[in-house]
Amino acid sequence: MRPVSDPLPPGVLPDLLHQTAFNLCAVLAYSWGGPARLVSGNPFYVAELAWRLEGSPRKGRKNSPPVLVWADPRMADLPEVADLLERFPPGSAVLILFARRTRAFVPGMPGTSCNTQPVSPAAQDASGAVDGAVHGERARRLGESGVRPTLRLREILDWLAEQGFCEEARYGIGGSAYRSWSRLAYLVERLGQADHADRFRARARAALLVESRRTVTSVLTLVLTARRDR
Amino acid sequence: MRGFLSEAADVSRQVLAFAALQLEAWLDTMRGPDGYGGPVVHWWQDNLLYTGPGLDWRYEGIILGYLELYRSTGDKRWLEKACRAGEDLLRGQLPSGNFRSSCFEANPGTGGTPHEAACDIALLRLAWVLREQGDTTWESLAAAAWCNLRDYILSVLWDEEVRRFRNLPADPTFVPNKAATIAEALLAWADLTGERDVVNRYVVPSLDGIVEAQVRAPYSPLDGAIDQGVFGSKGTGRYFSFYIARCIPALLLGYERTGRESYRDAALRAMAFILRFRLPDGAFPQVVYQNGRVNRYPQWIAGVGDILRAMEWVRRYGIEVSPEPTQFWLLRGLHLHGGIATAHGFGSMDGQRPSGRPDARDLLPVCGWADKAFRYLAGLLRGGNHLPAVQLPPEVEMDCVFRGERCLYRETATVLEIRGESGWRYCWEKGTSWARLIPGSGRKRGVSCL
């Protein structure tokens, strides 16, 4: 695991989307039952997830298969991930927290002018070194390309499938409906209609999490994969 | 299933005592190794995923409720339970002075407002009682509260330039109910230590800020309302009965300590506004807006404990207030297993049309709301009251709607579950820090857990 960065200062919270994603990540990791490992090149994700994964008394049931939480996957993570997966037995899981790089206007997210809440730097930071020394053909190909420091979700899932990890469940946070209602709430708030803004916010909130087939447009996506066979 | 009282009945002390003890027994089922846990639902956002201990405003009502029980009965076991809760806070205090997981609906974050100040009030009131008993542990409780006040609330949240407390370190909005909670904590510190500097330097400007945020329009129904937040000179135009009620004790305490009549007048006008919008069944709309429109839902049930407590405060000043309709509203929310419903109408937040079945979030008892009912009910007990023995049924089941699906809510002393036709939608084993999610269920139905 990479060194844990300092968490956010007290009173500075991730935005709602990231809070939900981090908590859901912890719930899925603990539901899996085994000890959780964390890999992420994003210091903010490391800071927020590390203590969530360590903070529970259920740090892993005895003899349960491990789960790897791979948050904001990047090229540079591939050697470490591949090395860990080599030692993962059947039944173990990889949980991917994928942040879609979007310039879409999402109230409460970084880069928008309507922030009234402290926000996370996550979706802004796309840096990461390229490291070609990875295990597995697909990983090597990705690592040596040197074109994109970050990975696409499809590429990650294909690579994991080559390692024997199949998708079990997928969750989207902040899909198109959420963003539409949030934008509308923001606009009518600017027009001074607080009552309408609150109703639109309530609708946005009801659409915060989306089902598996509609995660394509989500700002954040969680995918649970499990190794069924070697 | 939900209620056991009719409106025609008198709310006798016995009934209130029974309700307080039922809630107390239920609160005990919500304890884990490090404190009181459980899911959270709120107007701002829900948090059904993190279920570990929350060192937030739930400790205010829990500790002060236990102190009320101790005061009225003299039974040491209530004081011991208050001390046990106080130790949770001490164990969960970080080197920064903050409390772990103090953000309630945004847990497990830290630095929550007004939650940490609410914990400080509880610690300082408990320290007061212990000092009266000659118990030297009062010093460590007082020191923990002061550490939080000095190193976070006064150092980080206080803005010397505008002489107001900020909402959060990164948000300069002045939020009256939060400032009121901080003012109460600082007044408790001043009471305990005799230190007056904090009153003049922080409490007076904060209460002045609350008075400034109050609507002054004698012929308007909004007269007496206190804006939820003020950024610069602009208010949000939202008036919440619950949050306004939380300003009233601080204003009246401020009046008693400083003699400034403007604080007393503001408190009484605030209560007049709250009562003006009370519904016939004793409930309150969630928000009244500057344009006169009303957002009725969700209507707090457990949370009206704080509104009732504010009513008790203004009655001391000779104001005629009838708490009975709201007492009935509160008591109708009691579950047979001792918990109390959080609200009515979570499912109607956007459409404003009441729905038939309750939303699961309505039924869900939450420590950080139930504590307000517990504190109020415990405060009504008097020395002569016979305290009945409470035995909770092994389980309770209620029909509900969860994310648009008809479900069954089930709670026992060890588990809280929501079950749909094709399986579990939500499960929390009491005492654990995270809810349980059955992987794979998301494929068919989307998410099975919020």
Interface residues (C-beta under 8 A of the other chain):
Chain A: P9 P10 G11 V12 L13 P14 L16 Q19 T20 N23 L24 A26 V27 L28 Y30 S31 W32 W51 R52 G55 S56 P57 R58 T116 Q117 P118 E168 A169 R170 Y171 G192 Q193 A194 D195 D198 R199 F200 A202 R203 R205 A206 L209 V210 E211 S212 L224 A226
Chain B: G32 P33 Q45 D46 N47 L49 Y50 G52 L94 S96 N98 C103 A106 P108 G109 T110 G111 G112 T113 Y152 V156 L157 L168 P169 A170 D171 T173 T236 G237 R238 V287 Y289 Q290 N291 R293 N295 M349 D350 G351 Q352 T432 S433 W434 A435 R436 L437 I438 P439 G440 S441 G442 R443 R445 G446 V447 C449 L450
